[in-house]
Each structure stands twice: as structure tokens, then as C-alpha cells.
Amino acid sequence: VGVDRLVNERAYTAAYPLHEIHPDELNQRQVLHYYWARWCKWFKYQPLDHIREYFGEKIALYFAWLGMKSFLFLEIPELLCILVNVASFTLHVSSPGREGRRF
């Protein structure tokens, strides 16, 4: 199936995989896929040590910066906006003197 079949049919003369596959243990790419690159792991911390070992120092620093940036500039303001909207809705609905006024 796949590349092995093409080599056997002599469509390719040789094929060299990017990653060695050991069926008895997980390699670095499989560890990163299982513990980091899945939709169900979006709330987990990034395994920066594994990223550094697999991709290198610059890519690990980029993902660390991206994680910090997304937390500081997206998630904290989002929580503040939710709190302000909830407070605004609660104050607007619960005050009996403002029922006839429109804002």
C-alpha cells in the first residue's frame, strides 16, 4: 500500500521515510501528535520540551510566544467582556425603575 507498492512496481527507485517507525514505542512525532496536536487537547499546556527536541529551539520559542500572546491578548479580554455583558444584562433586567426606558 502506498510507497511500498510504488517501489515494488518500479515507479520509484527508492523511498526514504522522514521518520523511522518503531511499532513497539512511540517516536517524537507520535508523542507530539497524541499529546498536543489533537482537537481534544486544546486546553492542555504545550509540551515545549518535546517541541524543542523535535522541531528545534526557534520553533519552540515561537509556540511559547504564540501561547502567551493568545492568552494575554485574546482570552483575558474575552473573559472581561463576558463579565461586563453579564453584569450589564443583570443590572438592566433586575432594576424595576428602568422598565419603561429604552437605552
Secondary structure as the mmCIF struct_conf table of DSSP 4:
data_model
#
loop_
_struct_conf.conf_type_id
_struct_conf.id
_struct_conf.beg_label_comp_id
_struct_conf.beg_label_asym_id
_struct_conf.beg_label_seq_id
_struct_conf.end_label_comp_id
_struct_conf.end_label_asym_id
_struct_conf.end_label_seq_id
TURN_TY1_P TURN_TY1_P1 GLY A 2 GLY A 2
HELX_RH_AL_P HELX_RH_AL_P1 VAL A 3 ASN A 8
TURN_TY1_P TURN_TY1_P2 GLU A 9 ARG A 10
BEND BEND1 ALA A 11 THR A 13
BEND BEND2 LEU A 18 HIS A 19
TURN_TY1_P TURN_TY1_P3 PRO A 23 ASP A 24
BEND BEND3 GLU A 25 GLU A 25
HELX_RH_AL_P HELX_RH_AL_P2 GLN A 28 TYR A 35
TURN_TY1_P TURN_TY1_P4 TRP A 36 TRP A 36
BEND BEND4 ALA A 37 ARG A 38
HELX_RH_3T_P HELX_RH_3T_P1 TRP A 39 LYS A 41
TURN_TY1_P TURN_TY1_P5 TRP A 42 PHE A 43
BEND BEND5 LYS A 44 LYS A 44
HELX_LH_PP_P HELX_LH_PP_P1 TYR A 45 GLN A 46
HELX_RH_AL_P HELX_RH_AL_P3 LEU A 48 PHE A 55
HELX_RH_AL_P HELX_RH_AL_P4 GLU A 57 SER A 70
HELX_RH_PI_P HELX_RH_PI_P1 PHE A 71 GLU A 75
HELX_RH_AL_P HELX_RH_AL_P5 ILE A 76 SER A 94
HELX_RH_3T_P HELX_RH_3T_P2 PRO A 96 ARG A 98
BEND BEND6 GLU A 99 GLY A 100
#
